[in-house]
Structure formats: structure tokens, C-alpha cells
Amino acid sequence: MKVLFVCTANRLRSPTAEAVFTGRPGLEVRSAGLDAQAVRPLTAELVAWADRLIVMEARHREAIRKRYRTALGSRPVIVIGIPDEFEYMQEELVVLLKERVPPFLV
């Protein structure tokens, strides 16, 4: 399964998710950000690559649905509800990710 994690700037939350889930059997993971200044900006190609998109906030899902409707098709965009208040690899963020993401990887 190819999973794309998306946040705003691809500096903290989605790269942490990518790091946490990289190397898990049966998963290919990447991350991207919606902001034009993101470390890895989201593209239609990345959206099309993913089997499943996991976003941090509902506004990310709405932006993806609007901007990438064609590339997205019927693939799910899952909101895990993690606010932008964590640092990269912060212990609390890692715990939340390990708690909220696995149910969507089956």
C-alpha cells in the first residue's frame, strides 16, 4: 500500500509520520505539504501515486479535494486530527501517529 502523509509545510507533522511508518512491511510512504513553500510541495503526481492519503487536518482534505480532484479520483483522504503544535519527531506527536494511523493501514 502506498500512503501519502500531508500537512501544511511538510516540515514537522507529515515528515514525522513518514519517518515513523517507513520500513513497515507492505507500506511505501511519502510526505508532502500543501503550502507552495513546503519542503516537498504536494503535486498531482504524488496524489496519483498514493493508494491512500492521510492528512492532519480537515482543511487539508478539503484543499486536496478542490485542487486535485482529477488526480485523487475515488481514493480516500483520511483526517487524523493532529494540530500544528508539535516539533519534528516530538514524542507526543509520534505517540499520536502510532495511535491514529494504523487502523487506516489495513
Contact map, one row per residue, 1 for C-alpha under 8 A:
1110000000000000000000000111000000000000000000000111000000000000000000000000000000000000000000000000000010
1111000000000000000000000011100000000000000000001111000000000000000000000000000000000000000000000000000000
1111100000000000000000000011110000000000000000000111110000000000000000000000000000000000000000000000000000
0111110000000000000000000000111100000000000001100111110000000000000000000000000000000000000000000000000000
0011111000000110110000000000111100000000000000000000111100000000000000000000000000000000000000000000000000
0001111101000100000000000000001111000000010000000000111100010000000000000000000000000000000000000000000000
0000111111001100000000000000000111000000000000000000001110010000000000000000000000000000000000000000000000
0000011111000000000000000000000011100100000000000000000000010000000000000000000000000000000000000000000000
0000001111110000000000000000000111101111100000000000000000000000000000000000000000000000000000000000000000
0000011111111110000000000000001111000111100000000000000000000000000000000000000000000000000000000000000000
0000000011111110000000000000000000000110000000000000000000000000000000000000000000000001000000000000000000
0000000011111111000000000000000000000000000000000000000000000000000000000000000000000111100000000000000000
0000001001111111100000000000000000000000000000000000000100000000000000000000000000010111000010000000000000
0000111001111111110000000000001110000000000000000000000100000000000000000000000000000000000000000000000000
0000100001111111111000000000011100000000000000000000000000000000000000000000000000000001000000000000000000
0000000000011111111100000000000000000000000000000000000000000000000000000000000000000001100011000000000000
0000100000001111111110000000001000000000000000000000000000000000000000000000000000000000000001001000000000
0000100000000111111111000000111000000000000000000000000000000000000000000000000000000000000000000000000000
0000000000000011111111000000000000000000000000000000000000000000000000000000000000000000000000000000000000
0000000000000001111111000000000000000000000000000000000000000000000000000000000000000000000001001100000000
0000000000000000111111110010100000000000000000000000000000000000000000000000000000000000000000000000000000
0000000000000000011111110011100000000000000000000000000000000000000000000000000000000000000000000000000000
0000000000000000000011111011000000000000000000000000000000000000000000000000000000000000000000000000000000
0000000000000000000011111111000000000000000000000000000000000000000000000000000000000000000000000000000000
0000000000000000000000111110000000000000000000000000000000000000000000000000000000000000000000000000000000
1000000000000000000000011111000000000000000000000000000000000000000000000000000000000000000000000000000000
1110000000000000000011111111100000000000000000000000000000000000000000000000000000000000000000000000000000
1110000000000000000001110111110000000000000000000000000000000000000000000000000000000000000000000000000000
0111100000000000010011000011111000000000000000000000000000000000000000000000000000000000000000000000000000
0011100000000010010000000001111100000000000000000000000000000000000000000000000000000000000000000000000000
0001110001000110110000000000111110000001000000000000000000000000000000000000000000000000000000000000000000
0001111011000110000000000000011111000111110000000000000000000000000000000000000000000000000000000000000000
0000011111000100000000000000001111110111110000000000000000000000000000000000000000000000000000000000000000
0000011111000000000000000000000111110100110000000000000000010010000000000000000000000000000000000000000000
0000000110000000000000000000000011111100110000000000000000000000000000000000000000000000000000000000000000
0000000000000000000000000000000011111100100000000000000000000000000000000000000000000000000000000000000000
0000000010000000000000000000000000111110100000000000000000000000000000000000000000000000000000000000000000
0000000111100000000000000000000111111111100000000000000000000000000000000000000000000000000000000000000000
0000000011100000000000000000000110001111100000000000000000000000000000000000000000000000000000000000000000
0000000011000000000000000000001110000111110000000000000000000000000000000000000000000000000000000000000000
0000000011000000000000000000000111111111111000000000000000000000000000000000000000000000000000000000000000
0000010000000000000000000000000111100001111101100000000000000000000000000000000000000000000000000000000000
0000000000000000000000000000000000000000111111100000000000000000000000000000000000000000000000000000000000
0000000000000000000000000000000000000000011111110000000000000000000100110000000000000000000000000000000000
0000000000000000000000000000000000000000001111111000000000000000000000100000000000000000000000000000000000
0001000000000000000000000000000000000000011111111100000000000000000000000000000000000000000000000000000000
0001000000000000000000000000000000000000011111111100100000000000000100110000000000000000000000000000000000
0000000000000000000000000000000000000000000111111110000000000000000000110000000000000000000000000000000000
0100000000000000000000000000000000000000000011111110000000000000000000000000000000000000000000000000000000
1111000000000000000000000000000000000000000001111111100000000000000000000000000000000000000000000000000000
1111000000000000000000000000000000000000000000011111100000000000000000000010000000000000000000000000000000
1111000000000000000000000000000000000000000000000111110000000000000000000011110000000000000000000000000000
0011110000000000000000000000000000000000000000100111111000000000000000000011110000000000000000000000000000
0011110000000000000000000000000000000000000000000001111100000000000000000000111100000000000000000000000000
0000111000000000000000000000000000000000000000000000111111011000000000000000111110000000000000000000000000
0000111000001100000000000000000000000000000000000000011111010000000000000000001111100000000000000000000000
0000001000000000000000000000000000000000000000000000001111111000000000000000001111100000000000000000000000
0000000000000000000000000000000000000000000000000000001111111100000000000000001010000000000000000000000000
0000000000000000000000000000000000000000000000000000000011111110000000000000000000000000000000000000000000
0000011100000000000000000000000001000000000000000000001111111111000000000000000000000000000000000000000000
0000000000000000000000000000000000000000000000000000001011111111100000000000111000000000000000000000000000
0000000000000000000000000000000000000000000000000000000001111111110000000000000000000000000000000000000000
0000000000000000000000000000000001000000000000000000000000111111111000000000000000000000000000000000000000
0000000000000000000000000000000000000000000000000000000000011111111110010000000000000000000000000000000000
0000000000000000000000000000000000000000000000000000000000001111111110010000000000000000000000000000000000
0000000000000000000000000000000000000000000000000000000000000111111110000000000000000000000000000000000000
0000000000000000000000000000000000000000000000000000000000000011111110000000000000000000000000000000000000
0000000000000000000000000000000000000000000100100000000000000001111111110000000000000000000000000000000000
0000000000000000000000000000000000000000000000000000000000000001111111111000000000000000000000000000000000
0000000000000000000000000000000000000000000000000000000000000000000111111000000000000000000000000000000000
0000000000000000000000000000000000000000000110110000000000000000000111111000000000000000000000000000000000
0000000000000000000000000000000000000000000100110000000000000001100111111110000000000000000000000000000000
0000000000000000000000000000000000000000000000000000000000000000000011111110000000000000000000000000000000
0000000000000000000000000000000000000000000000000000000000000000000000011111000000000000000000000000000000
0000000000000000000000000000000000000000000000000011100000000000000000011111100000000000000000000000000000
0000000000000000000000000000000000000000000000000001100000000000000000000111110000000000000000000000000000
0000000000000000000000000000000000000000000000000001111000001000000000000011111000000000000000000000000000
0000000000000000000000000000000000000000000000000001111000001000000000000001111100000000000000000000000100
0000000000000000000000000000000000000000000000000000011111001000000000000000111110000000000000000000000000
0000000000000000000000000000000000000000000000000000011110000000000000000000011111000000000000000001100000
0000000000000000000000000000000000000000000000000000001111000000000000000000001111100000000000000000000000
0000000000000000000000000000000000000000000000000000000110000000000000000000000111110000000000010000000000
0000000000000000000000000000000000000000000000000000000110000000000000000000000011111100000000000000000000
0000000000001000000000000000000000000000000000000000000000000000000000000000000001111100000000000000000000
0000000000000000000000000000000000000000000000000000000000000000000000000000000000111110000000000000000000
0000000000011000000000000000000000000000000000000000000000000000000000000000000000111111010110000000000000
0000000000011000000000000000000000000000000000000000000000000000000000000000000000001111110010000000000000
0000000000111011000000000000000000000000000000000000000000000000000000000000000000000111110000000000000000
0000000000010001000000000000000000000000000000000000000000000000000000000000000000000011111011000000000000
0000000000000000000000000000000000000000000000000000000000000000000000000000000000000111111111000000000000
0000000000000000000000000000000000000000000000000000000000000000000000000000000000000000111111100000000000
0000000000000000000000000000000000000000000000000000000000000000000000000000000000000100011111110000000000
0000000000001001000000000000000000000000000000000000000000000000000000000000000000000110111111111000000000
0000000000000001100100000000000000000000000000000000000000000000000000000000000000000000111111111100000000
0000000000000000000000000000000000000000000000000000000000000000000000000000000000000000001111111110000000
0000000000000000000000000000000000000000000000000000000000000000000000000000000001000000000111111111000000
0000000000000000100100000000000000000000000000000000000000000000000000000000000000000000000011111111100000
0000000000000000000100000000000000000000000000000000000000000000000000000000000000000000000001111111110000
0000000000000000000000000000000000000000000000000000000000000000000000000000000000000000000000111111110000
0000000000000000000000000000000000000000000000000000000000000000000000000000000100000000000000011111111000
0000000000000000000000000000000000000000000000000000000000000000000000000000000100000000000000001111111110
0000000000000000000000000000000000000000000000000000000000000000000000000000000000000000000000000111111111
0000000000000000000000000000000000000000000000000000000000000000000000000000000000000000000000000001111111
0000000000000000000000000000000000000000000000000000000000000000000000000000010000000000000000000000111111
1000000000000000000000000000000000000000000000000000000000000000000000000000000000000000000000000000111111
0000000000000000000000000000000000000000000000000000000000000000000000000000000000000000000000000000011111
